[in-house]
Each structure stands twice: as structure tokens, then as C-alpha cells.
């Protein structure tokens, strides 16, 4: 299944995309899909963020002083 997305580009981006599509004989959509796939691959996983927000909403919070104390401890190696 595919979905359609619309976006606005400034003139320079649009012209560069047109030139790239022409030079590679690929359509603009192909290049945009490739760029989006790479971008999404580089983004951090959202699951830990959602889990943290759910914990916060449920009241599972840590005391700042406890966290700071943990970071101040010298590592034991």
C-alpha cells in the first residue's frame, strides 16, 4: 500500500531535484523516497521515548538528587 504526501520546496531545491531526476533518468519521487528512507534510518528509535513518556504519565519518576548522586560516584574498576 502506498500513500501520497505533499511538500513544499524552495525554488533552488526544486530545480536541483529536477536536474538530478533528469540526469539520472529517475523520477523526482524516486529520489525523494530514497532521501526519506535514509533520513528515517538515521533517526533514533522512538520506542524508548514513548516508553519514557508512558512511565512519566504513570508517575514512575526518579528523584533528581538520586540521579545526580549516581553520576557523582567514582567508577569502580
FENQUISUL-V705152 format. One record per pair of residues at least 12 apart in sequence whose ideal C-beta (glycine too) atoms are under 6 Angstrom apart, sorted by the first residue. I is the first residue (numbers start at 1). GAP is how many residues later the second one is. Records with the same first field share a line. If there is no record, write none. Layout:
# FENQUISUL-V705152
I = GAP / GAP
This chain:
# FENQUISUL-V705152
none
